[in-house]
Amino acid sequence: MSPFKRQEPFRYVFRVPHDTSFFISGRKGKTFQSKPGKGVMLDLSAGGLRLRTSLDLPDETDLTFSFTIADTALEPSGCIVWKRKEFGEYVYGIDFHETTDGEAVVKALKMYAKA
């Protein structure tokens, strides 16, 4: 697993964790769609997010998320790059794939922060 990636210029840390749903969209080069899971985002940036969930997900798994920020529906996808267990739940570091529109994420976060 990779170390923390904090050199990004804009990372929004939620005061109250923000709900998200997600599904496993791939693993080891194979694409598929699992049943949806639930979790909360602890922080979010154009390049990734930090997720807390009760689910113990396999390392190096691709996930697709679905959430709304400031009335903007977003569906980024990314890969688990680190995980740790905290208080009976799991916290994951997710790096978004290049196909994710980072500008849309930042724009939504800026509107959310102003509200």
Number of C-alpha atoms within 10 A of each C-alpha: 10 9 8 9 12 9 7 10 8 14 17 16 15 13 8 10 14 17 15 18 16 20 18 22 19 18 15 9 8 8 11 11 12 12 8 12 14 16 19 19 21 19 18 20 21 22 23 24 21 19 23 22 19 16 13 13 14 11 15 17 17 25 23 19 19 16 17 13 16 14 10 15 13 16 16 24 23 25 22 23 18 17 21 11 13 10 7 8 12 17 22 22 23 24 22 22 17 11 9 17 16 17 12 14 21 18 14 18 21 15 13 14 11 7 7
